[in-house]
Each structure stands twice: as structure tokens, then as C-alpha cells.
Amino acid sequence: MQPATSQQGGTVDGFKQTQTGYGMTTFQIVASKAAGTESTVEVEQNLGANGTWAVLWTFAKSGSDWVVKSRAVSMK
């Protein structure tokens, strides 16, 4: 669930360890929207002592698949 440039050489386990390292305790999907060949998902991540962060995932249709186009992160 990372942009291609961020995931090169990465593994699912590596991604999980990174998220755990940030102290993520919970997350929730706040909103989602699909329009044509693009969709967005707004997520709120509770990182415990590191605060609450908002993440906007943008996905693009690629053939019959959806791929990550971008990810924008901000502290709430």
C-alpha cells in the first residue's frame, strides 16, 4: 500500500514493522470516494504517544487492478 518508489525492495513484513515502530495502536477509515478511474480513502491513524495522523490515499485504476498513486500524511 505504498507508492512504487517507496516499496521497491520492501516486504509486507517490513511495512508492518515500520507501522508498529511508529506506535500505531488503531486506525479508522474516515471517508472514501470513487470517481471514474481514481479513488481516495481518508484514514485516521492513532500513533499513541506520537499523536493522531491523517492519511489521504489516492488510488488509480490500472487495467483491472487498483494501484496506489499517492499518499499524503499530516498530523491532526
Order of alpha helices (4+ residues) and beta strands (2+ residues): alpha-alpha-beta-beta-beta-beta
